[in-house]
Amino acid sequence: MPHSLGWYHTPTPSGFVLHLTATPDHLRATRTLIAKTLADAGVGEDLVYSTQLVMSELCGNAVRACGDFVPLVAEVGATSSGCGEDAGRGVRVRLHDPYRRMLPVRGGVRLDDPEAESGRGLPLVDLLAPGWRVAGTPVGKQVRCWIPAQQEGGV
């Protein structure tokens, strides 16, 4: 979606930084960009799908907290090694929104709760990106995730 109002894409060596306005078209295009970028980096299909799901949940939460057309900054990057949070193979996902007061909270609805009509997004993020965290910024907050690559014989 090049040259679209509210869509500013900057490639990085391992992924991208994307400034976008949260619209349905931009969110669909973000999923497409994730798939292309990660496939080009040699990331497997399961990890691509997990990354799309995590980013979709984070964007949905930002829209619920901030409203339609919120300005977001999405970052995605494949990792092959590193230290700390990014140790090992996986994908780094970060989403920045301007609303610092409403922070995502762990807990609440369980994924297997048959009575729940909503609220499964953050438990899904917990499952796919264990250890995600939120950092306050001067102009809002950033949710930071690392999605590990599935190891052969492991989870």
BAFI-3210 file (N, C-alpha, C; in Angstrom, 3 decimals, decimal comma, padded with zeros to 6 digits):
// residues 155
n [1|2|3|4|5|6|7|8|9|10|11|12|13|14|15|16|17|18|19|20|21|22|23|24|25|26|27|28|29|30|31|32|33|34|35|36|37|38|39|40|41|42|43|44|45|46|47|48|49|50|51|52|53|54|55|56|57|58|59|60|61|62|63|64|65|66|67|68|69|70|71|72|73|74|75|76|77|78|79|80|81|82|83|84|85|86|87|88|89|90|91|92|93|94|95|96|97|98|99|100|101|102|103|104|105|106|107|108|109|110|111|112|113|114|115|116|117|118|119|120|121|122|123|124|125|126|127|128|129|130|131|132|133|134|135|136|137|138|139|140|141|142|143|144|145|146|147|148|149|150|151|152|153|154|155]
n.u [000,843|001,737|002,407|-000,003|-002,376|-001,772|-000,164|002,958|005,699|008,726|011,369|013,523|016,699|015,940|013,194|010,490|009,413|006,423|004,314|001,020|-002,444|-005,118|-007,153|-009,582|-008,603|-005,848|-005,073|-005,491|-003,640|-001,332|-001,134|-000,629|001,813|003,406|003,412|004,723|007,192|008,337|008,348|010,152|012,386|012,892|011,382|009,375|006,089|004,257|005,269|005,027|002,231|001,598|002,792|001,253|-001,202|-000,641|000,026|-002,414|-004,127|-002,952|-003,292|-006,094|-006,695|-005,565|-007,216|-009,639|-008,981|-008,246|-009,820|-011,297|-009,233|-006,885|-003,516|-000,828|002,283|003,919|006,211|008,180|010,391|012,571|014,523|017,671|019,590|020,865|020,676|019,277|015,915|015,610|016,954|017,851|015,989|013,336|010,591|010,421|007,996|006,450|004,184|003,063|000,939|-000,994|-002,191|-001,628|-002,786|-004,529|-003,622|-002,694|-003,629|-002,557|-004,136|-007,548|-009,901|-009,857|-008,423|-009,840|-012,398|-015,703|-017,857|-017,088|-017,463|-015,789|-012,445|-010,287|-007,969|-005,526|-004,794|-004,173|-001,988|-000,300|000,147|001,428|003,486|005,146|005,902|005,565|005,555|004,790|005,715|005,918|005,937|007,101|004,937|002,819|002,252|004,091|003,698|005,594|006,802|008,131|008,211|008,897|010,579|009,190|010,528|011,914|010,208|009,404|007,537]
n.v [-001,172|001,387|004,909|005,791|007,738|008,140|005,918|004,894|003,377|001,916|000,037|-002,188|-003,751|-006,329|-006,403|-004,222|-000,821|000,733|003,393|003,998|004,728|003,459|001,733|-000,407|-001,212|-000,572|-002,233|-004,780|-004,599|-004,440|-007,034|-008,400|-007,210|-008,116|-010,888|-010,981|-009,710|-011,318|-013,841|-013,312|-013,065|-015,630|-016,833|-019,305|-020,569|-021,046|-019,369|-016,916|-016,728|-016,716|-014,292|-012,486|-012,880|-012,053|-009,324|-008,453|-008,783|-006,966|-004,548|-004,476|-004,208|-001,682|-000,078|-000,465|000,786|003,386|004,266|004,434|004,977|005,599|006,747|004,602|002,904|000,342|-002,285|-004,811|-007,514|-010,028|-012,290|-013,865|-014,396|-013,199|-011,312|-011,390|-010,414|-010,973|-013,358|-016,194|-017,767|-016,084|-013,722|-010,267|-008,117|-005,029|-002,595|000,645|002,958|006,000|006,167|006,203|005,721|003,502|000,442|-002,774|-005,786|-008,734|-011,934|-012,582|-013,602|-017,022|-019,020|-021,357|-020,927|-021,576|-019,873|-017,278|-014,399|-012,615|-011,235|-012,954|-012,219|-011,155|-013,445|-015,135|-013,751|-014,051|-016,807|-017,118|-015,256|-015,354|-013,544|-010,958|-007,378|-004,070|-000,783|002,509|005,499|008,766|009,746|007,965|004,492|001,397|-001,835|-004,676|-007,530|-010,825|-013,419|-016,663|-018,918|-022,000|-024,872|-027,916|-030,734|-029,411|-026,779]
n.w [000,000|-000,985|-000,737|000,429|002,175|005,564|005,855|006,242|005,379|006,310|005,351|007,184|008,020|008,946|008,835|009,250|009,906|010,532|010,157|010,717|010,168|011,954|010,120|008,555|005,965|006,155|008,257|007,166|005,077|006,599|007,656|005,266|004,553|006,685|006,126|003,586|004,147|006,190|004,962|002,893|004,472|005,134|007,103|008,647|007,753|009,927|011,957|010,700|010,521|013,284|013,993|012,498|013,797|016,462|016,002|014,943|017,158|018,968|017,569|017,439|020,170|020,612|019,009|020,362|022,781|022,007|019,905|016,572|013,703|015,016|015,357|014,789|015,464|014,063|014,463|013,077|013,099|012,004|013,908|014,388|016,167|019,286|022,323|025,605|025,507|022,776|022,274|020,382|017,640|016,036|016,001|016,421|017,679|017,875|019,046|019,001|020,585|021,162|023,695|026,879|029,370|029,435|029,981|028,705|030,372|031,943|032,414|033,427|031,075|030,199|027,580|027,095|028,089|027,867|028,178|027,698|025,716|024,584|024,883|024,569|023,312|024,582|026,159|023,989|022,923|025,133|024,941|022,424|022,473|024,941|027,896|026,969|027,153|028,437|027,756|028,882|026,976|025,948|024,500|024,727|024,756|024,361|023,264|023,650|022,126|021,740|019,567|019,719|017,470|016,539|017,919|016,708|017,765|020,006|021,636]
ca.u [000,000|002,643|001,903|-001,372|-002,513|-001,801|000,591|004,346|006,432|010,174|012,032|014,720|017,439|015,288|011,743|009,983|008,721|005,261|003,419|-000,252|-003,703|-005,854|-008,362|-009,632|-007,703|-004,465|-004,801|-005,347|-002,369|-000,274|-001,006|000,016|003,205|004,070|003,614|005,747|008,482|008,881|008,640|011,399|013,475|013,048|010,617|008,397|004,674|003,619|005,722|004,404|000,829|001,591|003,119|000,058|-002,217|-000,239|-000,123|-003,845|-004,676|-002,446|-003,969|-007,487|-006,719|-005,287|-008,429|-010,624|-008,543|-008,042|-010,830|-010,990|-008,295|-005,774|-002,197|-000,045|003,588|004,131|007,554|008,330|011,728|013,019|015,781|018,306|020,384|020,862|020,773|018,106|014,582|015,668|017,856|017,310|015,280|011,960|010,177|010,155|006,813|006,182|003,111|002,975|-000,264|-000,841|-003,007|-000,810|-003,544|-005,187|-002,584|-003,175|-003,397|-002,604|-005,164|-008,909|-010,527|-009,011|-008,691|-010,789|-013,638|-016,786|-018,845|-016,560|-017,828|-014,660|-011,372|-009,278|-006,830|-004,285|-004,348|-003,518|-000,664|000,475|000,504|002,329|004,620|005,257|006,806|005,343|005,524|004,347|006,598|005,426|006,783|006,687|003,683|001,867|002,800|004,511|003,637|006,773|006,666|009,062|007,560|009,979|010,348|008,889|011,658|011,538|009,950|009,012|006,403]
ca.v [000,000|002,529|006,259|005,943|008,641|007,428|004,658|005,260|002,122|002,007|-001,264|-002,284|-004,945|-007,599|-006,275|-002,902|000,079|001,200|004,369|003,819|005,065|002,201|001,563|-001,815|-001,440|-000,550|-003,421|-005,898|-004,410|-004,756|-008,497|-008,766|-006,785|-009,061|-012,153|-010,824|-009,368|-012,464|-014,898|-012,909|-013,269|-017,059|-017,254|-020,338|-020,205|-021,008|-018,171|-015,783|-016,675|-016,287|-012,871|-011,785|-012,964|-011,182|-007,929|-008,171|-008,620|-005,709|-003,449|-004,461|-003,635|-000,251|000,563|-000,448|001,757|004,744|004,622|004,238|005,883|005,941|006,592|003,517|002,589|-001,105|-002,730|-006,255|-007,874|-011,403|-012,386|-015,176|-014,550|-011,968|-011,516|-010,929|-010,683|-011,451|-014,502|-017,301|-017,445|-015,683|-012,441|-009,183|-007,345|-003,903|-001,713|001,870|003,773|007,231|006,209|005,610|005,412|002,196|-000,549|-004,152|-006,501|-010,196|-012,571|-012,405|-014,721|-018,142|-019,412|-022,472|-020,571|-021,671|-018,826|-015,964|-013,917|-011,824|-011,200|-014,000|-011,671|-011,146|-014,810|-015,629|-013,126|-014,758|-018,131|-017,031|-014,366|-015,312|-012,519|-009,638|-006,338|-002,745|000,291|003,853|006,357|010,160|010,066|006,850|003,230|000,437|-003,246|-005,328|-008,992|-011,642|-014,681|-017,612|-019,912|-023,326|-025,797|-029,297|-031,554|-028,559|-025,892]
ca.w [000,000|-001,019|-000,988|000,893|003,300|006,835|005,707|005,998|005,543|006,198|005,519|008,009|007,579|009,277|008,864|008,873|010,817|009,786|010,776|010,036|010,802|012,083|009,312|008,117|004,830|006,619|009,078|006,215|004,384|007,555|007,669|004,006|004,656|007,590|005,414|002,551|004,752|006,912|003,984|002,236|005,441|005,357|008,285|008,341|007,655|011,250|012,660|009,996|010,960|014,687|014,008|012,032|014,840|017,570|015,588|014,828|018,511|019,531|016,872|017,896|021,520|020,484|018,494|021,453|023,790|021,483|018,912|015,157|013,039|015,903|014,732|015,388|014,893|014,146|014,106|012,963|012,661|012,221|014,648|014,290|017,374|020,052|023,755|026,346|024,965|021,403|022,131|019,601|016,403|016,245|015,427|017,355|017,317|018,770|018,586|019,789|020,431|021,930|024,907|027,939|030,588|029,390|029,721|028,657|031,631|031,849|033,235|032,917|030,377|029,758|026,197|027,032|028,778|026,892|028,432|027,318|024,388|024,100|025,858|024,370|022,587|025,352|026,420|022,770|022,888|026,166|024,433|021,274|022,777|026,404|028,405|026,378|028,175|028,022|028,189|028,657|026,160|026,148|023,815|024,783|025,253|023,349|023,658|023,079|022,120|020,973|019,252|019,402|016,423|017,086|017,829|016,351|018,940|021,134|021,409]
c.u [000,898|001,896|000,443|-001,395|-002,618|-001,046|002,018|005,237|007,924|010,764|013,247|015,462|016,712|013,764|011,274|009,528|007,616|004,462|002,103|-001,397|-004,523|-007,177|-008,414|-008,681|-006,243|-004,129|-004,679|-004,004|-001,182|-000,051|-000,289|001,497|003,999|004,390|004,737|007,121|009,115|009,182|009,951|012,608|013,673|012,334|009,545|006,960|003,980|003,999|005,159|002,967|000,729|001,868|001,923|-001,020|-001,892|-000,439|-001,598|-004,483|-004,228|-003,117|-005,430|-007,617|-006,471|-006,518|-009,501|-010,268|-008,590|-009,114|-010,347|-010,014|-007,148|-004,456|-001,385|001,332|003,817|005,549|007,571|009,747|012,055|014,347|016,344|019,218|020,330|021,025|019,500|016,820|014,641|016,601|017,168|016,632|013,840|011,671|009,882|008,976|006,641|005,069|002,997|001,630|-000,160|-001,565|-002,299|-001,629|-004,175|-004,168|-003,191|-002,763|-003,505|-003,718|-006,535|-009,418|-009,483|-009,394|-009,763|-012,103|-014,799|-017,834|-018,381|-016,959|-016,744|-013,542|-010,310|-007,997|-005,533|-003,864|-003,696|-002,117|000,236|000,993|001,582|003,594|004,778|006,263|006,626|005,240|005,086|005,319|005,926|006,428|006,337|005,335|002,681|002,469|003,211|004,408|004,746|006,654|007,843|008,401|008,654|009,578|010,092|010,090|011,138|011,377|009,523|007,817|006,819]
c.v [001,249|003,834|006,438|006,883|007,829|006,106|005,006|004,086|002,368|000,613|-001,134|-003,548|-006,262|-007,527|-004,915|-002,130|000,700|002,171|004,257|004,370|003,784|002,275|000,097|-002,113|-001,478|-001,774|-004,672|-005,804|-004,717|-006,258|-008,983|-008,405|-007,707|-010,351|-012,033|-010,595|-010,586|-013,628|-014,582|-013,119|-014,747|-017,588|-018,254|-019,861|-020,109|-019,758|-016,910|-015,626|-016,205|-014,790|-012,044|-011,759|-012,045|-009,719|-007,558|-007,945|-007,307|-004,503|-003,345|-003,862|-002,129|000,501|000,615|000,608|003,188|005,200|004,382|005,314|006,345|005,820|005,556|003,462|001,105|-001,419|-004,248|-006,526|-009,313|-011,368|-013,781|-015,436|-013,227|-012,271|-010,993|-011,365|-011,336|-012,634|-015,615|-016,820|-017,105|-014,362|-011,469|-008,375|-006,241|-003,068|-000,549|002,537|004,969|007,264|005,471|005,143|004,027|001,142|-001,940|-004,888|-007,997|-010,729|-012,354|-013,688|-015,773|-018,517|-020,487|-022,186|-020,575|-020,565|-017,450|-015,611|-013,054|-011,930|-012,263|-013,481|-011,707|-012,542|-015,462|-015,042|-013,780|-016,099|-018,049|-016,221|-014,250|-014,245|-011,163|-008,614|-005,015|-001,720|001,625|004,624|007,800|010,508|008,910|005,623|002,362|-000,949|-003,944|-006,837|-009,612|-012,998|-015,666|-018,553|-021,250|-024,238|-027,194|-030,120|-030,739|-027,712|-024,631]
c.w [000,000|-001,290|-000,612|002,103|004,590|006,813|005,306|006,376|005,338|006,387|006,440|007,569|007,869|009,272|008,395|010,100|009,989|010,641|010,009|010,857|010,809|011,321|008,908|006,955|005,264|007,455|008,206|005,499|005,305|007,630|006,402|004,036|005,575|006,845|004,395|003,170|005,413|005,978|003,253|003,151|005,774|006,589|007,854|008,439|009,016|012,022|012,003|010,484|012,418|014,801|013,550|013,118|016,013|017,186|015,462|016,192|019,134|018,877|017,309|019,277|021,472|019,981|019,583|022,506|023,270|020,499|017,492|014,680|013,939|015,135|015,506|014,735|015,146|013,697|014,100|012,483|012,987|012,965|014,471|015,467|018,111|021,517|024,401|025,682|023,591|021,202|021,348|018,327|016,717|015,559|016,558|016,814|018,350|018,170|019,556|019,504|021,370|023,281|026,030|029,139|030,587|028,977|029,632|029,929|031,381|032,741|032,616|032,294|030,016|028,328|026,093|027,763|027,782|027,051|027,933|025,892|023,773|025,132|025,711|023,722|023,361|025,806|025,192|022,637|023,923|025,658|023,346|021,553|024,289|026,843|027,756|027,499|027,559|028,583|027,894|027,822|026,391|025,516|023,815|025,415|024,069|023,956|022,898|023,240|021,371|020,812|018,866|018,262|017,092|016,859|017,473|017,616|020,138|020,771|020,716]
res [m|p|h|s|l|g|w|y|h|t|p|t|p|s|g|f|v|l|h|l|t|a|t|p|d|h|l|r|a|t|r|t|l|i|a|k|t|l|a|d|a|g|v|g|e|d|l|v|y|s|t|q|l|v|m|s|e|l|c|g|n|a|v|r|a|c|g|d|f|v|p|l|v|a|e|v|g|a|t|s|s|g|c|g|e|d|a|g|r|g|v|r|v|r|l|h|d|p|y|r|r|m|l|p|v|r|g|g|v|r|l|d|d|p|e|a|e|s|g|r|g|l|p|l|v|d|l|l|a|p|g|w|r|v|a|g|t|p|v|g|k|q|v|r|c|w|i|p|a|q|q|e|g|g|v]
***
